[in-house]
Every structure is written in C-alpha cells, then in structure tokens.
Amino acid sequence: MITPMRVFVLIFNARTENEGIHSIRVGDRNKILMFESEDDALRFALMLEAQDFPTPTVEMLDAEEVKGFCESAGYEWEIVPANSDLILPPEINVEETDWQAEAEEEDDFRSHQVPPAAPEISDSELENIRRKLEGLL
C-alpha cells in the first residue's frame, strides 16, 4: 500500500470563502511550492510576512491532491525538499493577488450588477475538492 506524501503549503484566508493558496509567478505561469518540512514552510511564511504580505497559514495536504489542483488550474508545482537551501520569496510581489481581485469583483458585482466571469471549475467541484483536502487533515 502506498502511503500518501504529505506536504505543507501556504494558505491565505484559510477556511473562509476567500481562501487562496500561495503561488509564485514564474514568467507567465503560477507555481505552488510544496514543502516537505513544516519548519521550512513556516520560515517561508515568516519571510512573506516580513515583506508586508498577508500572513499565510501553513497547511498539511496530500501532494497528489495539490498536484491535481495545479493541473486543473494550469499551475506549475515544485516540491521543496526538507533541509534544502533556504528559498527566499521574490523581492517583488504582485500588486494584487487573485483572491484580492475576486473580492473586488464581488464588490463590483454588488454595486454595478455586472455578472462575474464564469469560473474554470464549478463551485460544486471546488466544494468537493475542499472537502477532500479538509478530510486529509
């Protein structure tokens, strides 16, 4: 029997409707870092916070679930081995995160009644993925 590989990722607004996973921009693609070590993920989160980034929560997830999410969202992924060289966040962060843009779109919708763009994944699919990921904890 294969034991699932547990990794640690950074989540913003954990367990809220506006939840988002941390990614770094590489060219025109987003990449999610999956840390083998919780300590390494915590250090990276602290470095983000030191750059005035919102404070992320470190969450343990199954690596295959994260890879599946990345494939469905068109994201890249990278496993950061435990005790590897310290990874530093990029010096320049995006001005507006995807989850901030979504919150502003919701505000625009309420104020202007403009229909939001269709999501790439249906809400029910996202809810199923969320339940599976929460079940892993």
C-alpha positions as CSV (number, residue, x, y, z in Angstrom):
1,M,0.0,0.0,0.0
2,I,1.4,3.4,-1.0
3,T,1.4,6.0,1.8
4,P,0.3,9.4,0.6
5,M,3.0,12.0,0.6
6,R,2.2,14.8,3.0
7,V,3.4,18.3,2.1
8,F,3.0,21.8,3.5
9,V,1.6,24.7,1.6
10,L,0.7,28.3,2.4
11,I,-2.9,29.2,2.5
12,F,-4.3,32.8,2.8
13,N,-7.7,33.4,4.5
14,A,-7.8,29.7,5.5
15,R,-11.3,28.2,5.9
16,T,-13.1,31.3,4.5
17,E,-14.9,31.9,1.3
18,N,-12.0,33.9,0.1
19,E,-9.4,31.2,0.7
20,G,-6.3,31.2,-1.6
21,I,-3.1,29.2,-2.0
22,H,0.2,30.9,-2.2
23,S,2.0,30.7,-5.5
24,I,4.9,32.4,-7.1
25,R,4.9,33.9,-10.6
26,V,7.4,32.3,-13.0
27,G,7.2,34.0,-16.3
28,D,3.5,33.9,-17.2
29,R,2.8,30.9,-15.0
30,N,2.0,30.4,-11.3
31,K,3.9,27.8,-9.3
32,I,2.8,26.4,-5.9
33,L,5.6,25.4,-3.6
34,M,5.0,22.2,-1.6
35,F,7.4,22.0,1.3
36,E,8.4,18.6,2.7
37,S,9.2,20.3,6.0
38,E,6.7,22.2,8.1
39,D,9.6,24.3,9.6
40,D,10.7,25.3,6.1
41,A,7.1,26.3,5.2
42,L,6.8,28.3,8.4
43,R,10.1,30.1,7.7
44,F,8.9,31.0,4.2
45,A,5.6,32.3,5.6
46,L,7.5,34.5,8.1
47,M,9.6,35.9,5.3
48,L,6.5,36.8,3.4
49,E,5.0,38.5,6.4
50,A,8.3,40.4,6.8
51,Q,7.6,41.7,3.2
52,D,4.3,43.1,4.4
53,F,2.4,40.2,2.7
54,P,-0.7,39.0,4.4
55,T,0.1,36.3,7.0
56,P,-0.5,32.8,5.5
57,T,-1.4,29.7,7.4
58,V,0.7,26.6,6.9
59,E,-1.5,23.6,6.0
60,M,-0.6,19.9,5.6
61,L,-2.1,18.3,2.4
62,D,-1.6,15.3,0.3
63,A,0.9,16.1,-2.5
64,E,-1.2,14.3,-5.1
65,E,-4.3,16.4,-4.3
66,V,-2.2,19.6,-4.7
67,K,-0.8,18.3,-8.0
68,G,-4.3,17.6,-9.2
69,F,-5.4,21.1,-8.2
70,C,-2.4,22.5,-10.1
71,E,-3.2,20.5,-13.2
72,S,-6.8,21.7,-13.2
73,A,-5.9,25.3,-12.6
74,G,-3.0,25.4,-15.1
75,Y,-0.4,25.9,-12.3
76,E,3.1,24.5,-12.0
77,W,4.3,22.9,-8.8
78,E,7.6,22.3,-7.0
79,I,8.4,20.1,-4.1
80,V,10.9,21.8,-1.7
81,P,13.0,19.1,-0.1
82,A,13.5,19.2,3.7
83,N,16.7,20.8,4.8
84,S,17.4,22.2,1.3
85,D,18.9,25.6,0.7
86,L,16.7,28.4,2.0
87,I,14.2,29.5,-0.5
88,L,13.5,33.2,-0.5
89,P,10.3,34.8,-1.6
90,P,10.6,37.0,-4.7
91,E,11.7,40.6,-3.9
92,I,8.8,41.9,-6.0
93,N,5.3,40.7,-5.2
94,V,2.3,41.0,-7.4
95,E,0.3,44.2,-6.7
96,E,-3.0,42.4,-6.5
97,T,-3.5,38.7,-5.7
98,D,-6.1,36.6,-7.5
99,W,-8.1,36.3,-4.3
100,Q,-8.0,40.1,-3.8
101,A,-9.2,40.6,-7.4
102,E,-12.0,38.1,-6.8
103,A,-13.1,40.1,-3.7
104,E,-13.1,43.3,-5.7
105,E,-15.1,41.6,-8.5
106,E,-17.7,40.6,-6.0
107,D,-17.9,44.2,-4.7
108,D,-18.2,45.4,-8.3
109,F,-21.0,42.9,-8.9
110,R,-22.9,44.1,-5.9
111,S,-22.5,47.7,-6.8
112,H,-22.9,47.5,-10.6
113,Q,-24.8,44.3,-11.1
114,V,-22.2,43.1,-13.7
115,P,-22.2,39.3,-14.0
116,P,-18.9,37.8,-12.8
117,A,-16.7,35.8,-15.2
118,A,-17.5,32.0,-15.3
119,P,-15.2,30.1,-13.0
120,E,-12.9,27.5,-14.6
121,I,-14.1,24.9,-12.0
122,S,-17.7,24.7,-10.9
123,D,-18.5,25.7,-7.3
124,S,-19.6,22.1,-6.6
125,E,-16.3,20.7,-7.9
126,L,-14.4,23.2,-5.7
127,E,-16.5,22.3,-2.7
128,N,-15.8,18.6,-3.3
129,I,-12.0,19.3,-3.6
130,R,-12.2,21.4,-0.4
131,R,-13.9,18.6,1.5
132,K,-11.4,16.1,0.3
133,L,-8.5,18.3,1.3
134,E,-10.0,19.1,4.7
135,G,-10.6,15.3,5.2
136,L,-6.8,14.8,4.8
137,L,-6.2,17.0,7.9
